[in-house]
Amino acid sequence: MQINRLRLCNFRQHENTDLELGAGLTGIIGPNGAGKTTLLEAIAWAMYGMPAARGSRDTIRRRGAPPRSRVEVELEFSLGAHQYRVLRTLNGAELYQDGEPAPIANSIGAVTERITRLLGMTRDEFFNTYFTGQKELAVMAAMSAPERAQFLSRVLGYERIRAAQDRLKERRSGLRARHDALRAGLGDLGEIEAAETRARERVASAHAVETAATDAAVAAERNLAEVRPRWEQMQQRRDAARAMESELRLAEHQAAAAGEHAQRLRHQAEETAAAAQALEAIGRRLAPLPTLREEVASLERQAEAHAQCQGVLARLEDVRRHLGSLEDRLARLPGPPELDAARARVNDVRASLTTVTLDGESLRTAWVRDAQDAKTKRQGLLDQYQELREQRQRIVEAGPEGDCPTCARALGAEYGKVLELLDRQMEQVVANGNFYKQRIEQLVLEPRELDEADRRRLALEAELAGAMGELGRLEAMTQEGAGLNGERLRLLPRVRELEATLERLRGEYDQARHHAVAAGIRELEPLALQAERLRALADRGAAASAELAAADAEHAAAGTRVADLGARLRELGYTEQAYRDTRDADAAAERARREAELALVRARGESAAAAEAVEAALRRRAERADRERVATAAGLELALHQELDRALTDLRTDLNATLRPDLSELASGFLRDLTNGRYTDLELDEDYGATLLDDGDPKAVISGGEEDIANLALRLAISQMIAERAGQPLSLLILDEIFGSLDEDRRAAVVDLLRSLADRFPQVILITHIDSVREGFDRVVRVGYDLARGVATVSDEPVGEHDVAA
């Protein structure tokens, strides 16, 4: 892996830094706090996101940057045969490959996961091996013995063997369970053979039963063929008998009906003779009836004219009353002076209401504006107080040695003065806030002048409503006058018309005579109706005699038909007992046939079931043989996996056995170079603890510089072993402030050693504040801090003559 370019936008101290990197030993030099380590943090953040950054999302944004300004880091690097570009912001991330316009990953999680797979390392593994700071040199020393062994095995790729063994274990467990299940599922061969024998015996028995059932079914069918014709003949005889019985009952009914009809006709003939005698006597009593009917018709016409006269008189009285009401209402209508006075009163009240309303709105607007201003100013003071309190809390937590939250420089002696200034500002904000709080409480209730204006407005609104109601009533009455006068002019001709009609309809009408004549007619009408009935009865006398002769003839013919049908029914010879006996014989034969068929079906079903049992036994034998072959194959595969797991275990044991000596040898070589031969060996015990050997003897007590040298040698050895043995596609070392307590000679030795690693790690980036080592670098990048702008500055030293700061 090689880092080619790094660009930072509003990332911590860096406003807009664009840095071109390349192969060789690059030194990034600058004072503490200038932003050197921030460059490495930006690389880490671009690759692995927030877990690789210090602080939170809010602290990453550059102080002094606009609130919505973009925070962005762009990293370009080479890995194998491909070129990659990472673009990460606070809210998103994109990964591009080989200059393609479309990203191969376009979300925060997807980019981090893809880079982890490309590098073959997690964030912790990468930064604990290739990305090293002074405080992280002794990372293995802080681990327990199992943790150190696990860490080395993981970064060297040996954990892939363990992962393969875990997958083998899962597969072996599945195979063992499958093998055991297959063996447990094998049926007893003796039981399968016994079941097959029983099935074949069942087939033979079923065939015998089926033959007997077939013979019984044939005999039952033959018996039914003999009985069924007699039953069908008996059914036909029964149908004929029932038809004759129905005809006999009908003939008997017709004979009885004819006799009753003849009897009625004889009775009618007698009544006709009596009616002729009674009609003569009633005719004499009905002689005055025509004269009375003519008189009552004349009286009814006179009564109709009298009723019309009474109706006209009633309508005339109604019109006269309505005309009098109209004249009274016309007399009460208002005049023009009264209307003018009402209009003037409405205009005066409306003008007063407009004036009062405008005054009230002005008072309300001023009251609402004062209250809103007070709330706005108090909220601003609350926000200012909260901001001052948070700023003071951050300064107190940082302490005198912490950085200023505004300029990012150490406070030092200014710590107390800054706190005192913040306290005075907070007290002033609290005083102003209390003033506006009291002002808000005063403005909660409406002012007295506004309340008085509202009362005057309500009183004027009520007065205006009354005046407008009175004006509307008077105007409505005035508009009604034209309609009332027109109605009066229309009713006057109507009165004269009704008076003329009443005079024309007056005449003589005797109501008492009308009642007397009507009573006489009502008395004679029942006799007239009786006479009509008697006359109709007398007129039917001749026709009744002819009907009587025809009825007697019909009665005689019906009696003859009844006798003939009775004789035919007796000749048929049908009885219900013979019918029941024949029916029972046919039902018994049919039942026997069905039972024989059912027995035959059951026998055939038993034969089929027996044959299926034989086939099932044969299938069980075949399935057992197939399952036994599968179980044997599963057992062989299980044995193969067990042997493979033992082989991988032996391989891990061999690799771990050679890991510690190889790592000690590499670290010792680095140690000799770093100490100019002062120390020649670095030994690792079984727990991977590092020990310096002085002339072959362990050195129990070492200085801080010697400890740094030992840890650096071990870390370089781990990196070289990863690159050479674990097959990791990495060729990069990034070292941050690793000189620590080393003296000048050992610093130079470290630089020379790093230059000698060019064949294994073509790109080495070293960050330091020590300016004296700059001569050993292939390229120097100077990082400074612009106090006036509050941003970091990055530039090449004259060696490269290329300005990389933007």
C-alpha positions in Angstrom: 0.0 0.0 0.0 1.2 3.5 -0.8 -0.5 6.8 0.1 -0.4 9.2 -2.9 -2.5 12.3 -1.9 -4.3 13.7 1.2 -6.7 16.6 1.1 -8.4 18.1 4.3 -11.2 20.6 4.3 -12.3 22.2 7.6 -10.8 19.2 9.5 -9.7 20.3 12.9 -6.9 23.0 12.4 -6.8 22.5 8.7 -8.9 24.8 6.6 -8.0 23.6 3.1 -4.8 21.4 3.0 -3.8 19.4 -0.1 -0.7 17.2 0.4 1.0 15.2 -2.3 2.9 12.1 -1.0 5.1 9.5 -2.6 7.7 6.8 -2.1 10.7 7.2 0.2 11.2 8.5 3.7 9.0 11.5 4.3 9.4 13.7 7.4 6.5 15.8 8.7 8.1 18.4 11.0 6.5 21.1 13.1 5.9 22.4 16.6 3.6 20.6 19.0 -0.1 21.6 18.4 0.5 22.8 14.9 -1.6 19.9 13.3 1.0 17.2 12.4 -0.8 14.3 14.0 -4.1 15.7 12.6 -2.8 14.6 9.2 -2.5 11.0 10.4 -5.8 11.2 12.1 -7.4 12.4 8.8 -5.9 9.3 7.0 -7.3 7.1 9.7 -10.7 8.8 9.6 -10.9 8.5 5.8 -10.2 4.8 5.9 -12.1 3.7 9.1 -14.5 6.5 10.0 -15.4 7.9 13.4 -13.9 5.0 15.5 -10.5 6.1 14.2 -10.9 9.8 15.2 -10.5 11.5 18.5 -13.5 13.2 20.0 -16.9 13.5 18.4 -18.4 14.8 15.1 -18.7 18.3 16.5 -15.1 18.5 17.6 -13.8 17.4 14.1 -15.2 20.6 12.5 -12.6 23.4 12.4 -13.1 26.1 14.9 -14.1 29.3 13.2 -15.6 27.5 10.2 -19.1 28.6 9.1 -21.9 26.5 10.9 -22.9 24.6 7.7 -19.5 24.4 6.1 -18.5 21.0 4.6 -16.1 18.8 6.6 -14.3 16.5 4.1 -11.2 14.3 3.8 -10.0 12.9 0.5 -7.4 10.1 0.4 -5.8 8.6 -2.7 -3.7 5.4 -2.3 -2.3 2.5 -4.3 -2.9 -1.2 -3.4 -1.6 -3.9 -5.6 -2.4 -3.2 -9.3 -5.3 -0.8 -8.4 -5.7 2.9 -7.5 -8.3 3.9 -4.9 -9.8 7.2 -3.8 -11.7 7.7 -0.6 -14.0 10.7 0.0 -15.5 10.9 3.5 -17.7 13.6 5.1 -19.5 13.8 8.4 -22.7 12.4 6.8 -21.4 10.1 4.0 -18.5 8.3 2.3 -17.6 7.1 -1.2 -14.8 4.8 -2.5 -13.7 4.9 -6.2 -11.4 2.4 -8.0 -9.0 3.1 -10.9 -10.5 6.5 -11.8 -14.0 5.2 -12.5 -16.8 7.8 -12.2 -19.1 5.5 -10.2 -18.1 4.6 -6.7 -17.7 0.9 -5.7 -19.1 1.8 -2.2 -21.2 4.8 -1.3 -22.1 4.7 2.3 -20.2 5.2 5.6 -20.6 1.5 6.6 -20.0 0.1 3.1 -16.8 2.1 2.6 -15.3 1.1 5.9 -16.2 -2.6 5.4 -14.8 -2.5 1.8 -11.5 -1.0 2.9 -11.2 -3.5 5.8 -11.5 -6.3 3.3 -9.1 -4.7 0.9 -6.4 -4.3 3.5 -7.2 -7.6 5.2 -7.0 -5.9 8.7 -9.4 -4.4 11.2 -8.8 -0.8 12.3 -7.1 -2.0 15.6 -4.9 -4.5 13.7 -3.8 -1.9 11.1 -2.9 0.9 13.6 -1.2 -1.4 16.1 1.1 -2.7 13.3 1.8 -0.1 10.6 0.5 3.1 12.2 2.5 3.7 15.3 2.9 6.5 17.8 5.2 7.0 20.7 2.5 6.1 23.2 1.6 3.0 21.2 5.1 1.5 20.9 4.5 -0.7 23.9 1.1 -1.9 22.9 2.2 -5.5 23.2 3.7 -4.9 26.6 0.3 -3.8 27.8 -1.3 -7.1 26.6 -1.6 -10.3 28.6 0.3 -13.3 27.4 -2.7 -14.9 25.6 -3.7 -11.6 24.1 -0.1 -11.1 22.7 -0.1 -14.6 21.1 -3.6 -14.0 19.7 -2.7 -10.6 18.4 0.4 -11.9 16.5 -1.5 -14.9 15.1 -4.3 -12.6 13.9 -2.1 -10.0 12.2 0.1 -12.7 10.6 -2.9 -14.4 9.1 -2.7 -17.5 11.3 -6.2 -16.9 12.6 -7.4 -18.0 9.2 -6.3 -21.5 10.0 -8.3 -21.3 13.3 -11.3 -20.0 11.3 -10.9 -22.9 8.9 -10.8 -25.3 11.8 -14.0 -23.7 13.3 -15.8 -24.2 10.0 -14.5 -27.8 9.9 -15.8 -28.3 13.4 -19.2 -27.0 12.4 -19.2 -29.2 9.3 -18.0 -32.2 11.4 -20.8 -31.7 13.9 -23.3 -31.7 11.1 -21.8 -34.8 9.5 -21.7 -36.6 12.9 -25.4 -35.7 13.5 -26.3 -36.8 10.0 -24.4 -40.1 10.3 -26.0 -40.9 13.7 -29.4 -40.0 12.4 -29.0 -42.2 9.3 -27.8 -45.1 11.4 -30.6 -44.7 13.9 -33.1 -44.6 11.0 -32.0 -48.0 9.6 -34.8 -50.5 10.2 -34.4 -54.0 11.5 -33.8 -56.3 8.5 -35.5 -59.3 10.2 -38.6 -57.2 10.9 -38.7 -56.0 7.3 -38.5 -59.7 6.0 -41.2 -60.8 8.5 -43.5 -58.0 7.3 -42.9 -59.1 3.7 -43.9 -62.7 4.5 -47.0 -61.6 6.3 -48.0 -59.4 3.4 -47.6 -62.3 0.9 -49.8 -64.6 3.1 -52.4 -61.8 3.2 -52.4 -61.6 -0.6 -53.2 -65.3 -0.9 -56.0 -65.1 1.7 -57.5 -62.0 0.0 -57.6 -63.8 -3.4 -59.6 -66.7 -1.9 -62.1 -64.4 -0.2 -62.5 -62.4 -3.5 -63.3 -65.6 -5.5 -66.1 -66.6 -2.9 -67.5 -63.0 -3.0 -67.7 -63.1 -6.8 -69.7 -66.4 -6.8 -72.1 -65.0 -4.2 -72.6 -61.8 -6.3 -73.5 -63.9 -9.5 -76.1 -65.9 -7.5 -77.7 -62.8 -6.1 -77.9 -61.2 -9.5 -79.7 -64.3 -10.9 -82.3 -64.3 -8.1 -83.0 -60.7 -8.7 -83.6 -61.3 -12.4 -86.3 -63.8 -11.5 -88.2 -61.7 -8.9 -88.0 -58.3 -10.7 -90.5 -59.0 -13.6 -93.3 -60.1 -11.1 -92.7 -56.9 -9.1 -92.9 -54.7 -12.2 -96.2 -56.5 -13.3 -97.7 -55.9 -9.8 -96.8 -52.2 -10.0 -98.7 -51.9 -13.3 -101.8 -53.6 -11.9 -101.7 -51.3 -8.9 -101.5 -48.2 -11.1 -104.6 -49.4 -13.1 -106.6 -50.1 -10.0 -105.8 -46.7 -8.5 -106.8 -45.0 -11.8 -110.2 -46.9 -11.8 -110.8 -46.0 -8.1 -110.2 -42.3 -8.9 -112.7 -42.5 -11.8 -115.2 -44.2 -9.6 -114.9 -41.5 -6.9 -115.3 -38.8 -9.6 -118.4 -40.5 -11.0 -120.0 -40.9 -7.6 -119.3 -37.2 -6.9 -120.8 -36.2 -10.2 -124.0 -38.2 -9.5 -124.4 -36.6 -6.1 -123.9 -33.1 -7.5 -126.5 -33.7 -10.2 -129.1 -34.8 -7.7 -128.4 -31.8 -5.5 -128.8 -29.5 -8.6 -132.2 -31.0 -9.5 -133.4 -30.5 -5.9 -132.4 -26.8 -6.0 -134.2 -26.3 -9.3 -137.5 -27.8 -7.9 -137.2 -25.4 -4.9 -136.7 -22.4 -7.3 -139.9 -23.3 -9.3 -141.9 -23.2 -6.1 -140.4 -19.8 -5.2 -141.3 -18.3 -8.6 -145.0 -19.0 -8.2 -145.1 -17.4 -4.8 -143.2 -14.3 -6.1 -145.8 -13.6 -8.8 -148.6 -13.4 -6.2 -146.6 -11.1 -3.9 -145.6 -8.7 -6.8 -149.2 -7.9 -7.5 -149.9 -6.7 -3.9 -146.7 -4.6 -3.6 -147.4 -2.8 -6.9 -150.5 -1.0 -5.5 -148.5 0.4 -2.6 -145.8 1.8 -4.9 -148.1 3.9 -7.1 -147.2 7.4 -5.6 -143.4 6.9 -5.8 -142.8 8.5 -9.3 -144.5 11.7 -8.3 -142.5 12.0 -5.1 -139.2 11.5 -7.0 -140.0 14.4 -9.4 -140.9 16.7 -6.5 -137.6 15.9 -4.6 -135.5 16.6 -7.7 -137.0 20.2 -7.9 -136.4 20.8 -4.2 -132.8 19.7 -4.5 -132.1 22.2 -7.2 -133.6 25.0 -5.0 -131.3 23.7 -2.1 -128.2 23.9 -4.3 -129.0 27.6 -5.2 -129.5 28.4 -1.5 -126.1 26.9 -0.6 -124.4 28.9 -3.3 -125.9 32.1 -1.9 -124.6 31.3 1.6 -121.1 30.7 0.2 -121.1 34.0 -1.6 -122.2 35.8 1.6 -119.4 34.2 3.6 -116.8 35.2 1.1 -118.1 38.8 1.1 -117.8 39.0 4.8 -114.1 37.7 4.6 -113.2 40.3 2.0 -114.7 43.1 4.0 -112.8 42.1 7.1 -109.5 41.9 5.1 -110.1 45.3 3.6 -110.6 46.8 7.1 -107.3 45.3 8.3 -105.5 46.8 5.3 -106.8 50.3 6.0 -105.7 50.0 9.7 -102.2 49.0 8.7 -101.9 51.8 6.1 -102.9 54.3 8.8 -100.0 53.1 11.1 -97.1 53.4 8.5 -94.2 55.7 9.4 -93.5 59.0 7.6 -90.2 60.4 6.1 -89.2 62.4 9.1 -89.2 59.4 11.3 -87.0 57.4 8.8 -84.5 60.3 8.6 -84.1 60.4 12.3 -83.4 56.7 12.5 -80.8 56.9 9.8 -79.0 59.8 11.5 -78.8 57.9 14.8 -77.2 54.8 13.0 -74.5 57.0 11.4 -73.6 58.7 14.6 -73.2 55.4 16.6 -71.2 53.8 13.7 -68.7 56.7 13.6 -68.2 56.5 17.4 -67.6 52.7 17.2 -65.0 53.1 14.4 -63.1 55.7 16.5 -63.1 53.5 19.7 -62.1 50.3 17.7 -59.1 52.0 16.1 -57.9 53.3 19.5 -58.2 49.8 21.0 -56.3 48.2 18.2 -53.4 50.7 18.6 -53.3 50.0 22.3 -53.3 46.2 21.7 -50.6 46.3 19.0 -48.3 48.3 21.4 -48.9 45.8 24.3 -48.2 42.7 22.1 -45.1 44.2 20.6 -43.7 45.1 24.1 -44.4 41.6 25.4 -42.8 39.9 22.3 -39.7 42.1 22.5 -39.2 41.2 26.1 -39.5 37.4 25.5 -37.1 37.6 22.5 -34.5 39.5 24.5 -34.8 37.1 27.4 -34.5 34.0 25.2 -31.3 35.5 23.6 -29.9 36.0 27.1 -30.7 32.4 28.1 -28.9 31.1 25.0 -25.9 33.4 25.7 -25.8 32.2 29.3 -25.9 28.5 28.2 -23.1 29.1 25.7 -21.0 30.9 28.3 -21.6 28.1 30.9 -20.7 25.3 28.4 -17.5 27.2 27.4 -16.5 27.7 31.1 -17.2 24.0 31.8 -15.0 22.9 28.9 -12.1 25.2 30.1 -12.5 23.9 33.7 -12.4 20.3 32.4 -9.3 21.0 30.3 -7.5 22.8 33.1 -4.6 25.3 32.8 -2.7 22.9 30.5 -5.7 22.5 28.1 -6.3 24.2 24.8 -8.3 27.4 24.4 -11.7 26.4 22.8 -11.5 29.4 20.5 -7.8 29.6 19.4 -6.8 26.0 20.2 -3.7 27.2 22.1 -2.7 26.2 25.7 -4.2 28.6 28.3 -1.3 28.4 30.8 -1.2 31.6 33.0 -4.3 33.0 31.3 -6.5 30.2 32.8 -7.7 32.2 35.8 -8.3 35.4 33.9 -10.4 33.6 31.3 -12.5 32.1 34.0 -12.9 35.5 35.7 -14.0 37.1 32.5 -16.5 34.4 31.8 -17.9 34.7 35.3 -18.4 38.5 34.9 -20.1 38.0 31.6 -22.5 35.4 33.1 -23.4 37.7 36.0 -24.2 40.5 33.5 -26.4 38.1 31.5 -28.2 37.0 34.7 -29.0 40.6 35.7 -30.3 41.5 32.3 -32.4 38.3 32.2 -34.0 39.1 35.6 -35.0 42.5 34.3 -36.7 41.1 31.2 -38.4 38.3 33.3 -40.1 41.0 35.5 -41.0 42.9 32.4 -42.7 39.8 30.9 -44.6 39.2 34.1 -45.8 42.8 34.0 -47.1 42.4 30.5 -49.0 39.2 31.1 -52.3 41.1 31.8 -53.9 43.5 29.4 -53.4 47.3 30.3 -56.3 49.1 32.0 -56.6 51.5 29.0 -57.0 48.5 26.6 -59.7 47.0 28.9 -61.6 50.3 29.1 -61.5 50.6 25.3 -62.9 47.1 24.8 -65.8 47.9 27.2 -66.7 51.1 25.3 -66.4 49.2 22.0 -68.8 46.4 23.2 -71.4 49.0 24.5 -71.3 50.9 21.1 -71.6 47.6 19.2 -74.8 46.8 21.2 -76.2 50.3 20.6 -75.4 50.1 16.9 -77.2 46.8 16.6 -80.3 48.3 18.3 -80.3 51.4 16.1 -79.9 49.3 12.9 -82.7 47.0 14.0 -85.1 49.9 14.5 -84.1 51.4 11.1 -84.7 48.1 9.4 -88.1 47.8 11.0 -89.2 51.2 9.8 -87.8 50.7 6.3 -89.6 47.3 6.1 -92.9 48.9 7.1 -92.4 51.7 4.5 -91.7 49.1 1.7 -94.8 47.2 2.8 -97.0 50.3 2.3 -97.0 50.0 -1.5 -98.1 46.4 -1.4 -100.8 47.1 1.1 -102.3 49.9 -1.0 -102.3 47.7 -4.1 -104.1 45.0 -2.2 -106.7 47.5 -1.1 -107.4 48.7 -4.6 -107.7 45.1 -5.7 -110.3 44.2 -3.0 -112.7 47.1 -3.6 -114.0 45.7 -7.0 -114.1 42.2 -5.5 -116.6 43.5 -2.9 -118.8 45.0 -5.5 -118.7 41.8 -7.6 -119.7 39.6 -4.6 -122.6 41.9 -3.6 -124.0 41.7 -7.2 -123.7 37.9 -7.2 -125.5 37.6 -3.9 -128.4 39.8 -5.1 -128.8 37.6 -8.2 -128.9 34.3 -6.2 -131.6 35.2 -3.7 -134.8 33.0 -4.1 -137.6 30.8 -2.4 -136.7 27.4 -0.7 -139.0 25.2 1.6 -136.6 23.2 3.6 -139.3 21.4 5.7 -141.1 20.2 2.6 -137.8 18.9 1.2 -137.2 16.8 4.3 -140.8 15.4 4.3 -140.7 14.3 0.6 -137.3 12.7 1.1 -138.6 10.8 4.2 -141.5 9.5 2.1 -139.2 8.2 -0.6 -136.9 6.5 1.9 -139.9 4.7 3.3 -141.1 3.3 -0.1 -137.6 2.4 -1.5 -137.3 -1.0 0.4 -140.6 -2.0 -1.2 -139.4 -1.0 -4.6 -136.2 -3.1 -4.2 -138.4 -6.1 -3.0 -140.6 -5.6 -6.1 -137.6 -5.7 -8.4 -136.3 -9.0 -6.8 -139.8 -10.6 -7.1 -140.1 -9.5 -10.7 -136.8 -11.0 -11.6 -137.7 -14.2 -9.9 -141.0 -14.4 -11.7 -139.3 -13.8 -15.0 -137.1 -17.0 -14.5 -140.0 -19.4 -14.1 -140.1 -20.9 -17.7 -136.3 -21.3 -17.8 -136.2 -23.1 -14.5 -138.6 -25.8 -15.8 -136.3 -26.6 -18.7 -133.1 -26.7 -16.4 -135.0 -29.1 -14.0 -135.6 -31.7 -16.9 -131.9 -31.5 -18.0 -130.7 -32.0 -14.4 -132.8 -35.1 -13.9 -131.3 -36.6 -17.1 -127.7 -35.9 -16.0 -128.4 -37.5 -12.6 -129.6 -40.8 -14.2 -126.5 -40.9 -16.6 -124.0 -40.5 -13.6 -125.6 -43.4 -11.8 -125.1 -45.7 -14.8 -121.3 -44.7 -15.0 -120.8 -45.5 -11.3 -122.2 -49.0 -11.7 -120.0 -49.7 -14.8 -116.7 -48.6 -13.1 -117.5 -50.8 -10.0 -117.8 -53.9 -12.1 -114.5 -53.3 -14.0 -112.6 -52.8 -10.7 -113.9 -56.1 -9.3 -112.8 -57.9 -12.5 -109.1 -56.6 -12.2 -108.6 -58.7 -9.0 -106.0 -56.3 -7.3 -105.3 -56.6 -3.5 -102.9 -54.6 -1.3 -101.7 -57.8 0.4 -100.5 -59.3 -2.9 -98.8 -56.0 -3.7 -96.9 -55.9 -0.3 -95.8 -59.5 -0.7 -94.3 -58.9 -4.2 -92.6 -55.7 -3.0 -91.0 -57.4 0.0 -89.7 -60.2 -2.3 -88.1 -57.7 -4.7 -86.5 -55.7 -1.9 -85.0 -58.8 -0.3 -83.5 -59.8 -3.7 -82.1 -56.3 -4.2 -80.7 -56.2 -0.7 -79.0 -59.6 -1.2 -77.5 -58.3 -4.5 -76.1 -55.1 -2.8 -74.6 -57.0 0.1 -72.9 -59.4 -2.4 -71.5 -56.5 -4.4 -70.3 -54.8 -1.1 -68.6 -58.0 0.0 -67.0 -58.2 -3.4 -65.7 -54.6 -3.2 -64.3 -55.2 0.2 -62.6 -58.4 -1.0 -61.1 -56.6 -3.9 -59.9 -53.7 -1.6 -58.3 -56.2 0.7 -56.5 -57.8 -2.3 -55.3 -54.4 -3.4 -54.2 -53.5 0.2 -52.3 -56.8 0.5 -50.5 -56.1 -2.8 -49.6 -52.6 -1.6 -48.3 -54.1 1.7 -46.0 -56.4 -0.3 -44.8 -53.3 -2.4 -44.3 -51.3 0.9 -42.2 -54.1 2.3 -40.1 -54.2 -0.8 -39.7 -50.4 -0.7 -38.6 -50.5 2.9 -36.0 -53.1 2.0 -34.7 -50.8 -0.9 -34.8 -47.7 1.3 -32.8 -49.4 4.0 -30.2 -50.4 1.5 -30.0 -46.8 0.1 -29.8 -45.3 3.6 -27.1 -47.7 4.6 -25.0 -46.6 1.6 -25.6 -42.9 2.5 -24.6 -43.5 6.1 -21.4 -45.3 5.0 -20.5 -42.3 2.8 -21.2 -39.8 5.6 -19.0 -41.9 7.9 -16.2 -41.7 5.4 -16.6 -37.9 5.0 -16.6 -37.5 8.8 -13.4 -39.4 9.1 -11.8 -37.2 6.4 -12.8 -34.0 8.2 -11.4 -35.3 11.5 -8.1 -36.1 9.8 -8.0 -32.6 8.1 -8.7 -30.9 11.5 -5.7 -32.9 13.1 -3.5 -31.8 10.1 -4.5 -28.1 10.6 -3.8 -28.4 14.3 -0.3 -29.7 13.6 0.3 -26.9 11.1 -0.7 -24.2 13.7 1.5 -25.8 16.3 4.5 -25.8 13.8 3.8 -22.2 12.8 3.6 -21.0 16.4 6.7 -22.9 17.3 8.7 -21.0 14.6 7.0 -17.7 15.2 8.8 -16.7 18.4 12.4 -17.5 17.2 11.8 -15.8 13.8 10.4 -12.7 15.4 13.2 -12.6 17.9 15.8 -12.9 15.1 14.2 -10.0 13.1 13.9 -7.8 16.1 17.5 -8.5 17.1 18.7 -7.4 13.6 16.8 -4.1 14.0 18.1 -3.7 17.5 21.7 -4.0 16.4 21.2 -1.4 13.7 19.4 1.0 16.1 22.1 0.7 18.8 25.1 0.6 16.5 25.9 -2.9 17.8 25.6 -1.9 21.5 22.9 -4.6 21.9 22.8 -7.6 19.6 19.9 -9.7 20.7 16.3 -9.2 21.7 14.8 -12.4 23.2 11.1 -13.2 23.4 10.0 -15.6 26.2 7.0 -18.0 25.9 4.6 -15.2 26.7 6.2 -13.0 24.0 7.7 -10.7 26.6 10.8 -8.8 25.2 14.2 -8.9 27.0 17.5 -7.2 26.0 20.6 -9.4 26.1 23.9 -7.7 27.0 26.8 -10.0 26.1 24.3 -12.9 26.2 23.0 -12.1 29.6 19.4 -10.7 30.2 19.5 -7.1 31.2 17.0 -6.7 34.1 16.9 -2.9 34.3 16.8 -0.7 31.2 16.4 3.0 30.7 13.4 4.7 29.0 15.4 5.2 25.8 16.4 1.5 25.7 12.8 0.5 26.3 11.7 2.7 23.3 14.5 1.2 21.2 13.4 -2.4 22.1 9.7 -1.7 21.4 10.5 0.0 18.1 12.7 -2.9 17.0 9.9 -5.3 17.9 7.2 -3.3 16.1 9.5 -3.1 13.0 10.0 -6.8 13.2 6.3 -7.4 13.4 5.7 -5.2 10.3 8.4 -6.9 8.3 7.1 -10.4 9.2 3.6 -9.4 8.2 4.8 -8.1 4.9 7.1 -11.2 4.2 5.2 -14.1 5.8 1.5 -13.3 6.2 1.1 -12.1 2.6 -0.5 -8.8 3.5 -0.5 -6.4 0.5 1.1 -3.5 2.5 4.3 -1.6 2.0 3.8 1.4 4.3 5.1 2.5 7.7 3.6 5.6 9.5 5.5 6.6 12.7 4.4 9.4 15.0 6.9 11.0 17.6 8.8 7.7 18.1 12.1 9.3 19.2 10.9 9.9 22.7 13.8 9.9 25.1 16.4 8.7 22.4 19.6 10.6 22.2 21.0 12.2 19.0 23.0 9.2 17.9 20.1 6.8 18.3 17.8 9.2 16.5 20.2 9.2 13.5 20.3 5.4 13.8 16.5 5.1 13.6 16.5 7.4 10.5 19.2 5.3 8.8 17.4 2.1 9.7 14.1 3.4 8.2 16.0 4.4 5.0 17.4 0.9 4.8 13.8 -0.6 4.9 13.0 0.9 1.5 13.1 -2.6 -0.2 10.5 -3.9 2.2 8.5 -0.6 3.0 8.9 1.7 0.0 6.9 4.5 1.8 7.8 5.5 5.3 6.1 8.6 6.9 7.7 9.9 10.1 6.2 12.7 12.2 8.4 14.6 14.7 8.9 18.0 16.3 12.7 17.5 16.3 14.2 19.6 13.6 17.7 18.1 13.8 16.8 14.9 12.0 15.5 16.6 8.9 18.7 15.9 7.0 18.1 12.2 7.0 14.7 12.5 5.1 14.1 12.1 1.4 11.5 14.8 1.7 10.5 17.3 4.4 6.9 18.7 4.9 6.8 21.7 7.2 3.6 22.1 9.4 3.0 25.4 11.1 0.2 27.4 12.7 -1.1 30.8 11.6 -2.2 32.6 14.8 -4.0 35.4 12.9 -6.2 33.0 11.0 -6.3 30.2 13.5 -5.5 27.5 10.9 -2.6 25.1 10.2 -0.2 25.7 7.3 1.5 22.9 5.3 4.4 23.4 2.9 7.4 21.6 1.4 10.9 22.4 2.4 13.0 23.8 -0.4 14.3 20.3 -1.2 11.2 19.4 -3.2 10.4 23.0 -4.4 6.7 22.0 -4.4 4.1 23.8 -2.4 1.5 21.4 -1.2 -0.5 23.7 1.0 -3.8 25.1 -0.3 
